[in-house]
Amino acid sequence: MEYALKDVTTIRITKSTHKDLLKVMGQIQAKSGEIPTLDDALKELLGNYKKKSRK
């Protein structure tokens, strides 16, 4: 899990989407033992999406 302040952007999401991302973060933390970022949660979801798209 990496976090670099030099290459960031802002996105607007609904509160319900934010809540869902926090749940994903909790799952990542349970697996890795490290505190993830929202970026980590989005990367996890995008990685899963890409895997399913290739099938």
C-alpha positions as CSV (number, residue, x, y, z in Angstrom):
1,M,0.0,0.0,0.0
2,E,1.6,3.2,-1.2
3,Y,0.5,6.8,-0.7
4,A,2.2,9.6,-2.6
5,L,1.0,13.2,-2.2
6,K,2.6,14.3,-5.4
7,D,0.2,12.5,-7.8
8,V,-3.4,12.8,-6.4
9,T,-6.8,14.0,-7.7
10,T,-10.2,14.6,-6.2
11,I,-13.3,12.6,-7.0
12,R,-16.9,13.2,-5.9
13,I,-18.8,10.2,-4.6
14,T,-22.0,9.7,-2.8
15,K,-22.1,9.0,0.9
16,S,-23.4,5.5,0.2
17,T,-20.5,4.8,-2.1
18,H,-18.1,6.1,0.5
19,K,-19.7,3.8,3.1
20,D,-19.2,0.8,0.7
21,L,-15.6,1.8,0.1
22,L,-15.0,1.9,3.9
23,K,-16.3,-1.7,4.0
24,V,-13.9,-2.7,1.4
25,M,-11.1,-1.0,3.4
26,G,-12.1,-3.1,6.4
27,Q,-11.8,-6.3,4.4
28,I,-8.4,-5.3,3.1
29,Q,-7.3,-4.4,6.6
30,A,-8.5,-7.8,7.9
31,K,-6.5,-9.6,5.2
32,S,-3.3,-7.6,5.3
33,G,-3.2,-6.3,8.9
34,E,-2.3,-2.9,7.5
35,I,-4.5,0.2,7.4
36,P,-5.5,0.8,3.8
37,T,-6.4,4.0,2.0
38,L,-9.4,4.7,-0.2
39,D,-7.0,4.4,-3.1
40,D,-6.2,0.9,-2.0
41,A,-9.9,0.0,-1.9
42,L,-10.4,1.4,-5.4
43,K,-7.4,-0.4,-6.7
44,E,-8.7,-3.7,-5.2
45,L,-12.1,-3.2,-6.8
46,L,-10.6,-2.2,-10.2
47,G,-8.3,-5.2,-10.1
48,N,-11.3,-7.5,-9.5
49,Y,-13.2,-5.8,-12.3
50,K,-10.3,-6.3,-14.7
51,K,-10.0,-9.9,-13.8
52,K,-13.7,-10.5,-14.5
53,S,-13.5,-8.6,-17.8
54,R,-10.9,-10.9,-19.2
55,K,-13.0,-14.0,-18.8
